[in-house]
Amino acid sequence: MRIITFLFLIIFICFSCSSNKYAATNKSYKKQVKTFAKTLRQSPLKDSIPTSSEWVGTTNMGMRKPNFVIIHHTAQNSCEQTLQTFTLPRTQVSAHYVICKNGTIHHMLNDYLRAWHAGNSRWGNLTDVNSSSIGIEIDNNGFEVFTDQQINSLLVLLGALKKNYSIPAANFIGHADIAPTRKNDPNVNFPWKELADKGFGLWYGDTSKITLPQNFSSLQALRIIGYDIRDTSAAIEAFKRHFEMQDKSKILTEADNKILYNLSQKYQ
């Protein structure tokens, strides 16, 4: 019963940000979590593996915890519009957090639960990104500069997530990184280097003295970092966007390859 009690306790996190306008969706949230708890309580499930004849409940368990943070821009026109989108069942999309232009953080889903934010995506060998990540949406139509209030709130939030779940620095990435053929968020104005300097994501160092090995493979380096290289052009474009390269072509220059080599060494 301890796991059930714990599950009921965690559903009440951060409802202080909610208004009466979302009372109905908050009620729906609680109802769904109660359903999850009921399913856990029914173990063994009716459709359990037929060869398992006896159920013995282990005492050694815990909630699954996130290991990645995926950053998005909302591609909508206001924070309110995004909150409405994430509270309509027909949209089938959600995130754990939404950060408004004034820096307000809306917590929409308990961190231990699975949001629907990553979609069809891949990072390294990970193909179900939703199941191991926290999704953060920043109010931005896709072309705007992110406000100082948003970035300040984001940094505070990332600090808490990194501490609470021991998320590695390399595992703070963007939606475009994990879905390069479909997505470009967060947009080109996002300050990835500022985040990396504070421990959220990796960045390259001085490349002026780097001599590329004769056997260096740019595609292999992209794969080591985590990019899905099945569409080479898309992977290169996402890489250049993330690391703020001025050349927006889909061809890697020698300077790009030195940066890529430097980064690939950090990810190994």
ROMARGU-192814 format. One record per residue (C-alpha): residue number from 1; residue in three letters; x, y, z. Coordinates in Angstrom, 3 decimals, always signed. Example, Ala and Ser with C-alpha at 12.3 -4.5 7.8 and 13.67 -1.06 7.14 Angstrom:
% ROMARGU-192814
num_residu_x_y_z
1_Ala_+12.300_-4.500_+7.800
2_Ser_+13.670_-1.060_+7.140
This chain:
% ROMARGU-192814
num_residu_x_y_z
1_Met_+0.000_+0.000_+0.000
2_Arg_+2.953_+2.343_+0.434
3_Ile_+3.407_+2.805_-3.316
4_Ile_-0.318_+3.613_-3.681
5_Thr_-0.193_+6.137_-0.836
6_Phe_+2.896_+7.747_-2.350
7_Leu_+1.232_+7.981_-5.752
8_Phe_-1.764_+9.772_-4.248
9_Leu_+0.511_+12.206_-2.434
10_Ile_+2.518_+13.272_-5.490
11_Ile_-0.510_+14.188_-7.618
12_Phe_-1.079_+17.346_-5.593
13_Ile_+2.273_+18.933_-6.523
14_Cys_+2.078_+22.483_-7.886
15_Phe_-1.691_+22.937_-8.040
16_Ser_-1.144_+26.352_-6.453
17_Cys_-0.439_+27.703_-9.972
18_Ser_-3.893_+26.674_-11.170
19_Ser_-6.998_+28.833_-11.362
20_Asn_-10.696_+27.974_-11.179
21_Lys_-10.732_+28.123_-14.970
22_Tyr_-8.925_+24.781_-14.996
23_Ala_-10.872_+23.196_-12.140
24_Ala_-12.477_+20.689_-14.515
25_Thr_-9.154_+19.601_-16.045
26_Asn_-7.558_+19.365_-12.591
27_Lys_-10.423_+17.078_-11.572
28_Ser_-9.825_+14.958_-14.687
29_Tyr_-6.111_+14.783_-13.835
30_Lys_-6.848_+13.444_-10.361
31_Lys_-9.309_+10.906_-11.747
32_Gln_-6.771_+9.561_-14.237
33_Val_-4.078_+9.222_-11.576
34_Lys_-6.523_+7.334_-9.348
35_Thr_-7.071_+4.960_-12.271
36_Phe_-3.312_+4.416_-12.532
37_Ala_-3.191_+3.672_-8.803
38_Lys_-6.062_+1.201_-9.167
39_Thr_-4.171_-0.626_-11.920
40_Leu_-1.085_-0.914_-9.705
41_Arg_-3.213_-2.251_-6.870
42_Gln_-4.590_-5.033_-9.100
43_Ser_-1.239_-6.753_-9.559
44_Pro_-1.028_-9.382_-10.833
45_Leu_-3.039_-8.121_-13.789
46_Lys_-5.746_-10.313_-15.291
47_Asp_-3.788_-10.491_-18.540
48_Ser_-0.516_-11.343_-16.823
49_Ile_+1.959_-13.732_-18.444
50_Pro_+0.241_-17.143_-18.518
51_Thr_+3.340_-19.040_-17.368
52_Ser_+3.485_-16.985_-14.167
53_Ser_+1.524_-19.125_-11.730
54_Glu_+2.274_-17.337_-8.478
55_Trp_+2.362_-13.627_-7.598
56_Val_+4.939_-12.601_-5.003
57_Gly_+5.128_-8.843_-4.418
58_Thr_+8.666_-7.554_-4.014
59_Thr_+9.481_-5.008_-1.332
60_Asn_+12.227_-3.446_-3.469
61_Met_+10.781_-0.885_-5.855
62_Gly_+10.378_+2.805_-6.631
63_Met_+8.812_+5.213_-9.067
64_Arg_+10.444_+5.478_-12.489
65_Lys_+12.385_+8.734_-12.687
66_Pro_+13.285_+10.953_-15.658
67_Asn_+16.783_+10.956_-17.110
68_Phe_+16.401_+13.573_-19.877
69_Val_+15.000_+17.081_-20.207
70_Ile_+13.626_+18.083_-23.610
71_Ile_+13.172_+21.804_-24.284
72_His_+10.531_+23.077_-26.719
73_His_+8.980_+26.307_-27.907
74_Thr_+5.196_+26.230_-27.969
75_Ala_+4.733_+27.520_-31.560
76_Gln_+1.567_+29.208_-30.297
77_Asn_+0.582_+32.809_-29.706
78_Ser_+0.263_+32.936_-25.932
79_Cys_+0.789_+30.991_-22.752
80_Glu_-2.974_+30.817_-22.270
81_Gln_-3.419_+29.259_-25.688
82_Thr_-0.861_+26.580_-24.821
83_Leu_-2.518_+25.787_-21.488
84_Gln_-5.813_+25.311_-23.304
85_Thr_-4.161_+23.067_-25.907
86_Phe_-2.660_+20.890_-23.183
87_Thr_-6.004_+20.528_-21.371
88_Leu_-8.062_+19.415_-24.386
89_Pro_-8.210_+15.588_-24.665
90_Arg_-8.500_+15.707_-28.467
91_Thr_-5.065_+17.341_-28.912
92_Gln_-3.229_+14.323_-27.403
93_Val_-0.247_+16.536_-26.521
94_Ser_+1.170_+17.673_-23.189
95_Ala_+4.281_+18.706_-21.300
96_His_+5.357_+18.692_-17.693
97_Tyr_+6.041_+22.437_-17.567
98_Val_+5.049_+25.574_-19.482
99_Ile_+7.016_+28.799_-18.989
100_Cys_+5.226_+32.043_-19.863
101_Lys_+6.871_+35.228_-21.155
102_Asn_+6.680_+36.828_-17.706
103_Gly_+8.562_+33.876_-16.215
104_Thr_+5.558_+32.149_-14.645
105_Ile_+6.027_+28.381_-14.535
106_His_+2.950_+26.176_-14.879
107_His_+3.484_+22.625_-13.642
108_Met_+1.034_+20.483_-15.633
109_Leu_+2.066_+16.896_-14.933
110_Asn_+3.874_+15.146_-12.117
111_Asp_+7.493_+14.549_-13.063
112_Tyr_+7.180_+10.788_-12.532
113_Leu_+4.399_+10.480_-15.114
114_Arg_+4.757_+10.252_-18.887
115_Ala_+3.877_+13.362_-20.914
116_Trp_+3.165_+13.333_-24.646
117_His_+5.683_+15.905_-25.862
118_Ala_+8.467_+14.162_-27.802
119_Gly_+6.439_+12.319_-30.421
120_Asn_+8.273_+10.264_-33.035
121_Ser_+11.852_+10.861_-31.932
122_Arg_+15.187_+9.258_-31.224
123_Trp_+18.363_+10.040_-29.276
124_Gly_+21.150_+7.513_-29.537
125_Asn_+19.511_+4.121_-28.952
126_Leu_+16.572_+5.672_-27.099
127_Thr_+13.399_+5.512_-29.180
128_Asp_+10.713_+6.096_-26.531
129_Val_+11.863_+9.510_-25.339
130_Asn_+8.558_+10.293_-23.603
131_Ser_+9.078_+7.453_-21.139
132_Ser_+12.367_+8.768_-19.772
133_Ser_+12.123_+12.541_-20.114
134_Ile_+10.606_+15.740_-18.778
135_Gly_+9.151_+18.085_-21.391
136_Ile_+9.442_+21.855_-20.928
137_Glu_+7.523_+24.171_-23.250
138_Ile_+8.516_+27.843_-23.468
139_Asp_+5.894_+30.315_-24.695
140_Asn_+7.273_+31.428_-28.061
141_Asn_+5.734_+31.436_-31.539
142_Gly_+8.908_+30.012_-33.040
143_Phe_+10.481_+33.278_-34.199
144_Glu_+10.658_+35.441_-31.093
145_Val_+13.577_+36.099_-28.773
146_Phe_+13.111_+34.379_-25.424
147_Thr_+12.579_+36.845_-22.578
148_Asp_+15.027_+37.240_-19.714
149_Gln_+12.264_+36.233_-17.312
150_Gln_+11.732_+32.984_-19.216
151_Ile_+15.406_+32.064_-19.250
152_Asn_+15.824_+32.946_-15.570
153_Ser_+12.851_+30.769_-14.624
154_Leu_+14.099_+27.994_-16.897
155_Leu_+17.518_+27.976_-15.235
156_Val_+15.954_+27.726_-11.777
157_Leu_+13.715_+24.879_-12.940
158_Leu_+16.570_+23.020_-14.632
159_Gly_+18.664_+23.342_-11.490
160_Ala_+15.936_+21.714_-9.424
161_Leu_+15.357_+18.915_-11.946
162_Lys_+19.053_+18.165_-12.276
163_Lys_+19.443_+17.965_-8.506
164_Asn_+16.243_+15.998_-7.829
165_Tyr_+16.788_+13.354_-10.489
166_Ser_+20.585_+13.393_-11.003
167_Ile_+20.176_+14.159_-14.711
168_Pro_+23.538_+14.197_-16.544
169_Ala_+24.586_+17.501_-18.126
170_Ala_+24.607_+15.922_-21.589
171_Asn_+20.924_+14.978_-21.282
172_Phe_+19.506_+18.506_-21.544
173_Ile_+18.596_+18.749_-25.225
174_Gly_+16.072_+20.247_-27.635
175_His_+13.104_+18.879_-29.521
176_Ala_+14.925_+19.469_-32.810
177_Asp_+17.826_+17.338_-31.583
178_Ile_+15.628_+14.296_-31.068
179_Ala_+13.339_+14.870_-34.079
180_Pro_+15.485_+16.653_-36.697
181_Thr_+13.262_+15.789_-39.662
182_Arg_+10.138_+17.215_-38.019
183_Lys_+11.021_+19.923_-35.532
184_Asn_+13.127_+23.070_-35.162
185_Asp_+12.425_+23.971_-31.552
186_Pro_+13.562_+25.690_-29.516
187_Asn_+14.233_+28.249_-32.231
188_Val_+17.569_+29.783_-33.275
189_Asn_+17.274_+32.463_-30.562
190_Phe_+17.560_+29.942_-27.754
191_Pro_+20.732_+30.458_-25.626
192_Trp_+22.158_+26.946_-25.561
193_Lys_+25.654_+28.131_-24.637
194_Glu_+24.337_+30.023_-21.616
195_Leu_+22.632_+26.854_-20.423
196_Ala_+25.731_+24.744_-21.076
197_Asp_+27.889_+27.192_-19.117
198_Lys_+25.620_+26.542_-16.127
199_Gly_+25.729_+22.758_-16.480
200_Phe_+22.665_+22.077_-18.623
201_Gly_+23.939_+20.576_-21.859
202_Leu_+27.456_+20.267_-23.264
203_Trp_+29.419_+22.798_-25.306
204_Tyr_+32.611_+22.675_-27.316
205_Gly_+35.932_+24.158_-26.257
206_Asp_+38.779_+25.804_-28.165
207_Thr_+39.176_+24.049_-31.517
208_Ser_+42.026_+26.168_-32.927
209_Lys_+44.665_+23.536_-32.136
210_Ile_+42.643_+20.492_-33.166
211_Thr_+43.962_+18.356_-36.000
212_Leu_+41.303_+15.979_-37.219
213_Pro_+42.328_+12.299_-37.255
214_Gln_+42.655_+10.808_-40.717
215_Asn_+39.903_+8.327_-39.961
216_Phe_+37.524_+10.952_-38.562
217_Ser_+33.905_+10.388_-39.611
218_Ser_+31.504_+13.290_-39.151
219_Leu_+28.512_+10.947_-39.314
220_Gln_+29.986_+8.693_-36.664
221_Ala_+30.587_+11.748_-34.465
222_Leu_+26.987_+12.895_-34.915
223_Arg_+25.827_+9.424_-33.939
224_Ile_+28.057_+9.410_-30.847
225_Ile_+26.499_+12.684_-29.684
226_Gly_+23.061_+11.152_-30.119
227_Tyr_+21.695_+12.398_-33.436
228_Asp_+19.619_+10.137_-35.647
229_Ile_+21.698_+10.074_-38.851
230_Arg_+19.226_+8.239_-41.071
231_Asp_+18.528_+11.650_-42.626
232_Thr_+22.021_+13.121_-42.788
233_Ser_+20.973_+16.604_-43.904
234_Ala_+18.416_+16.923_-41.117
235_Ala_+20.921_+15.778_-38.498
236_Ile_+23.536_+18.287_-39.696
237_Glu_+20.973_+21.090_-39.718
238_Ala_+19.867_+20.284_-36.153
239_Phe_+23.476_+20.090_-34.993
240_Lys_+24.312_+23.488_-36.498
241_Arg_+21.173_+25.054_-35.041
242_His_+21.910_+23.798_-31.538
243_Phe_+25.527_+24.897_-31.562
244_Glu_+24.765_+28.323_-33.028
245_Met_+26.806_+28.043_-36.197
246_Gln_+26.513_+31.008_-38.541
247_Asp_+26.715_+28.825_-41.650
248_Lys_+23.206_+27.390_-42.064
249_Ser_+24.051_+25.102_-44.977
250_Lys_+23.628_+21.358_-44.659
251_Ile_+27.307_+20.761_-45.402
252_Leu_+29.910_+20.410_-42.677
253_Thr_+33.001_+22.609_-43.076
254_Glu_+36.384_+21.803_-41.554
255_Ala_+35.611_+24.214_-38.712
256_Asp_+32.295_+22.426_-38.122
257_Asn_+34.028_+19.072_-38.082
258_Lys_+36.515_+20.273_-35.472
259_Ile_+33.626_+21.325_-33.251
260_Leu_+31.926_+18.019_-33.918
261_Tyr_+35.093_+16.116_-33.051
262_Asn_+35.543_+18.128_-29.836
263_Leu_+31.976_+17.429_-28.777
264_Ser_+32.069_+13.743_-29.665
265_Gln_+35.014_+13.303_-27.285
266_Lys_+32.905_+14.728_-24.439
267_Tyr_+30.028_+12.324_-25.140
268_Gln_+32.181_+9.181_-25.159
